[in-house]
């Protein structure tokens, strides 16, 4: 299973300093505190941080199908991330649990779209509104695929 989460923190430096290794250690530590050695052993078999976007705070975790409930129940107990000998208080908000990366990707696109619509309602001027509308229109899975295809064609012609 794939667990899609977001790192929520009041400290803006937290997102900039996130590393997948530190996040993995924090999650493993939370699993050990909540479920003990048995839970840690069950979750550690195929646990990995598959994707981490430090800019948006989006995290994709992978674990075995049998142990995803143990993982999900331990995620609220991640209270801080440690990076470069500093602790940044934060928490992980679980957004979606999916069977494939693609379903998580589709959910994330829809989630980002609804977040942008909320921002659109709170715009104070026309310039902000146009910027958010442009972002909203660029949220599509097919556009990403066509851009990656264009890049491959560009590499072949040089």
C-alpha positions in Angstrom: 0.0 0.0 0.0 1.0 3.6 -0.6 0.2 6.2 2.1 0.1 9.8 0.9 0.8 12.4 3.6 1.6 16.0 4.0 4.1 17.5 6.5 2.4 20.3 8.4 4.6 22.7 10.3 4.4 26.3 11.5 8.2 26.7 11.0 8.9 27.4 7.3 12.5 26.0 7.7 11.1 22.6 8.5 10.0 21.9 4.9 13.3 23.1 3.5 15.3 20.8 5.7 13.2 17.6 5.2 15.2 14.6 4.0 13.7 11.2 3.2 16.1 9.5 5.5 15.1 11.7 8.5 11.5 11.3 7.7 11.8 7.5 7.5 13.6 7.4 10.9 10.9 9.6 12.5 8.2 7.3 11.2 10.0 4.1 12.3 10.5 5.7 15.7 6.8 6.5 16.0 5.9 2.9 15.0 8.3 1.5 17.6 6.8 3.8 20.3 3.2 2.9 19.5 3.4 -0.8 18.5 6.7 -1.9 19.9 9.2 -4.3 18.3 6.5 -6.4 16.7 4.9 -3.5 14.9 8.3 -2.1 13.9 9.3 -5.5 12.5 6.0 -5.9 10.6 6.3 -2.4 9.0 10.0 -2.4 8.4 9.9 -5.3 5.9 9.1 -3.2 2.9 8.8 0.3 4.3 10.3 3.0 2.2 9.8 6.7 1.5 9.0 6.6 -2.2 8.5 10.3 -2.8 9.3 13.4 -0.9 8.7 17.0 -2.1 10.2 19.3 0.4 8.7 22.3 -1.4 5.1 21.2 -1.0 5.6 18.9 2.0 4.1 15.9 0.1 5.3 12.5 1.2 4.5 9.1 -0.3 5.3 6.1 2.0 5.2 2.5 0.9 4.5 -0.5 3.1 3.2 -4.0 2.9 -0.5 -4.5 2.5 -0.7 -6.5 5.8 0.9 -3.7 7.8 -0.5 -0.4 6.4 -2.9 -0.1 9.3 0.0 -0.2 11.8 1.8 2.5 9.8 -1.3 4.7 9.5 -2.1 4.5 13.2 1.5 5.5 14.1 1.7 8.5 11.8 -0.1 11.0 14.2 2.7 10.3 16.7 5.4 11.8 14.6 5.9 15.1 16.4 9.1 16.4 15.0 11.6 15.9 12.2 15.3 16.0 13.0 17.7 17.4 10.4 21.2 18.8 10.8 21.1 18.4 14.6 17.9 20.5 14.8 14.4 19.4 15.7 11.5 20.9 13.8 8.1 20.4 15.3 5.6 19.1 12.8 3.0 16.4 12.2 2.0 14.2 9.3 -1.5 14.6 7.9 -2.6 11.4 6.1 -4.4 12.4 2.9 -5.0 9.0 1.1 -4.2 5.3 1.2 -3.9 3.7 -2.2 -2.9 0.5 -3.9 -0.8 2.1 -6.6 1.3 5.2 -7.0 -1.0 6.2 -9.8 -4.1 6.3 -7.6 -2.2 8.4 -5.1 -1.1 10.7 -7.9 -4.7 11.1 -9.1 -5.9 11.8 -5.6 -3.1 14.4 -5.1 -4.1 16.3 -8.3 -7.7 16.4 -7.2 -6.7 17.5 -3.7 -4.5 20.3 -5.0 -7.3 21.4 -7.3 -9.7 21.7 -4.3 -7.0 23.6 -2.3 -6.5 26.0 -5.2 -10.3 26.6 -5.4 -10.3 27.5 -1.7 -7.5 29.9 -2.3 -9.4 31.4 -5.2 -12.3 32.2 -3.0 -10.0 34.1 -0.6 -8.3 36.3 -3.2 -8.0 40.0 -2.4 -7.2 41.3 -5.9 -7.5 40.4 -9.6 -3.8 39.6 -10.0 -3.9 36.9 -7.3 -7.1 35.5 -8.8 -5.5 35.2 -12.3 -2.4 33.6 -10.9 -4.4 30.9 -9.0 -6.7 30.3 -12.0 -3.6 29.7 -14.1 -2.4 27.2 -11.6 -5.8 25.5 -11.5 -5.9 25.0 -15.2 -2.4 23.4 -15.2 -3.5 20.7 -12.8 -3.9 17.6 -15.0 -2.2 14.3 -15.2 -2.3 14.2 -19.1 -0.4 17.5 -19.3 2.5 16.0 -17.2 2.7 13.0 -19.4 2.8 15.1 -22.6 5.5 17.3 -21.2 7.7 14.3 -20.3 7.1 12.9 -23.8 8.2 16.3 -25.3 11.4 16.2 -23.3 12.3 12.8 -24.6 11.8 13.9 -28.2 14.0 17.0 -27.5 16.8 14.7 -26.2 16.7 12.5 -29.2 17.1 15.4 -31.7 20.2 16.9 -30.2 
